[in-house]
Every structure is written in C-alpha cells, then in structure tokens.
Amino acid sequence: MEKDKDSICKRQCKPIEIPTDIELQALNRMRLIKQRAKRIKEVLSRLSSSQKNERDELEKELKQLKLEWKEWEKKREDARRERMILLGHEKP
C-alpha cells in the first residue's frame, strides 16, 4: 500500500522550484519597470522647465509605473508566501 502512495505522489507531485514561476514572472516584470523608470528619470533630468507638456507626460507615466510596481510586488510576495506554506515554513 505504501508503495502505491509513493507512486501516486511521483506522478501528481513535483518538486517546488525556487523561485516559482510566478515569482520569476513578477521579478522579471519588476526589473522591466525599474529599467523604464530609470530611463524616464534620466530624460526628466535633461528636460528644461519650458518643456512642461513632455515633463507632465513622463511624470504621469512614472506614477503609473509605481502603481504597476506595487501590483507586481504584491503578486511576488503572495507567491513567496504560498511557496513557504507548501514547504511547511509558514502556517496557512
């Protein structure tokens, strides 16, 4: 009977990858956001005060990137917590 249980687990269970696919997806997206925000900040530092429209557009995009960052950070943290629960390091 114990042998059957092991065989079922090997077919249905798989080792937990660290970081998980969801964590990797979040980290990669956060990396892209960070790169884009850095480029925007560089452009903003070179703009003169007379280029108000362009400056406003870039600042608006930067705010949007900050919101996206927070969303992906939450997804990454949720995935980390789920992994820790599956590993038995945190309680559900």
N, C-alpha and C positions, 0 to 999 in steps of 0.2 A: 504494500500500500504506500509506504514512504517513497519507494522508487517512482510510483506513478505521480505523486505530488511533485517530485523534483522534475520529472519530465514535462509536466504541465507548466511549471514555472519557467523552465527554459524556453518554452515555446511562446508564452504570453508575456513574460517579464524581460526587460532588457536593462542593462546597466545604465545608471544615471550618468549622463555626460556632464562634465563640469567645464565651463559654464554650459547651461542648457541652450537649446536652440533659441528659445525666447529671449534668454539673457543676451546671447550673441546678437540677435536681431536688434534688441534695444541698444546695446553698446555700439553697434555699427551705425545705427541711426543717430545716436548722440554724438558720435565722432563727426559725422557729416554736418550736423547742426553747429557744432563747435567750429569747424572749418569755415562754414559760411558766415558765422557771426564774426569771426576774426577778420575775414575779408571785408565785411561791411564796416567794421570799426576802422580798418585801415583807410578805406575810402572816405569815411566821415572825417577822419583826422586831416585829410588833404583838401576837403571842400572848404570853400570860403563862405563867409556868412551871407553873401549875396545869392548863393545857390540854395535858397530856403526850400523850394519845392523838392529838389532832389534829396536834400537832407531829411525833410519830413518823411519822404517815401522810405528811405533807408532806415530811419528810426522806427517807423511803423513795422517794417519787415523784421527788425531786430526784436521788437516786442513780441511779434508772432513766433519767432524762433525760441524765445524764452518760454512761451506757453507750450510749444511742442516739446522742448527740453523737459519741462516738468511732467508732461504726459508720459514720455518715454522713461523718465527716471522712476515714475510710479510703476510702470509695467516691469521694469528691470527689478525693482525691489519686490514686487509681487511674485515674480518668477524665482527670485532668490529665496524668498520665504517658503514657497511651495517646495523647492528643492530641499531645503533644510528640514521641512516636515517629513518629506519622503525618506530622507536619510536618518530620521529619528533624532535630529539635533534640536528641534523645536517642537513645541506642542501645537496641535491644530487649533 
